[in-house]
Amino acid sequence: MSAKRLILATLLIASPALAQDDPVATAAARMKAFPVMQSVERADAYTPAETVKGRPRALMLAKESGGIDPAALTAAQAYADAQNSFALVVMRDGKVVHERYASGFTADSRFSPASMAKAVAALTFGTANIPLDARVDRWLTEWKGDPRGSITVRQLLTMSSGLEVVGFSPDPAGKSMQLQFGPGVTATALSFKATAAPGTSFQYGNVNTQLAGTILERATGQRFATLLSRRIWQPIGASDASLWLDREGGTAKLWCCLQATARDYGRIGQLILDRGRASGRQIVPAAWVKAMTTPSATNPNFGMQLWLGSPYLAERRYNASSPLAMKSAKPFARDDVVFMDGAIGQRVYVIPSERLVIVRIGKSSMSWDDSELPNRVLAGIAAKR
């Protein structure tokens, strides 16, 4: 950041009234106030936010270990503990068979596991009957006459839009920080440039999810929090959650910021496992969930806002410019694993063949091994047969 811009941001941080009118100062103030290194566990530290109203319903607890060897669950917990986990929830057949929280956390604790929210946004999108292969300029009218208008909805959801990838930068004026902390998230998202032809390459980027959310709100005429509450959150029996907003009464940041309990993330995993059914009815079309879990044209390990465990990858990269690479020492023990990925080790693993959902939330960890936790649980299923 230039010295002039840094001085301006610093002055405006000290003046809340001015900061509200300046996107650089607003982002700088939020960056300073928000505990970035504790972003997962300090879920409600960010403001402003909007409540997603739930309709809490108790999760069923299994009387036994759900056909999983208790020793395997102990081994899974040991790995979670070694990775500084805050919560580990294992569900089979829709019932909780194992649940542990680190000191200071409970089943009511809300977490902010970053990009795991992308799958929730995609599920909500699937309730709106928006055609996947429609051009985005049908709703993003700012791009009428712009080559970016030819991007399709499907290409946004599969991260193959061709929009630029913006790496992390501490500059509050940069697009990455404006997307996360700025007061005008829609304008920021629409400012991303095209760097490749749509549909030609996979480049995981937060802007894709944010723009898909803009389309969802414009197509339905409803706020995302309202859609999520009525169409997903209440039907699955979740408790109240919250979403980050770019400003008071403004736009939700859909790519990252859904504060919810580990159990409720487990309910989302169960909704995926059950192909969109909850409470005895189809709340998300089964065909949509199938599309979310089907390999996309540009990445066989990614569907629509969900990662796929097969084919095996020892090292999984997000995009060409990201230094992050998540590792799997071994293939998953089942070839139908799909998972929600957030904040370097936040996970919801869904394994339909074993009717299994595993939620891990904890400290971000570059040593996280994606295969380790589900394989330890799966070994306990094999041992019981």
Buried (B, 14 or more C-beta within 10 A) or exposed (E): BEEEBBEBBEEBBEEEEBBBEBBBBBBBBBBEEBEEEEBBBBBEBBEBBBEBBBBEBEBEEBEEBBBBBEEBBEBBBEBBEEBEBBBBBBBBBBBBBBBBBBEEBEBEBBBBBBBBBBBBBBBBBBBBEBEBEBBBBBBBEBBEEEEBBBBBBBBBBBBBBBBBBBEEEEBBBBBBBBBBBBBBBBBBBBBBEBEBEBBEBBBBBBBBBBBBBBBBBBBBEBBBBBBBBBBBBBBBBBBBBBBBBBBEEBBBBBBBBBBBBBBBBBBBBBBBBBBBBBEEEEBBBEEBBEBBBBBBEBBBBBBBBBBBBBEEBEEBBBBEEBEEEBBBEEBBBBEBBBBBBBBBBBBBBBBBEBBBBBBBBBBBBEEBBBBBBBBBBBBBBEEEE
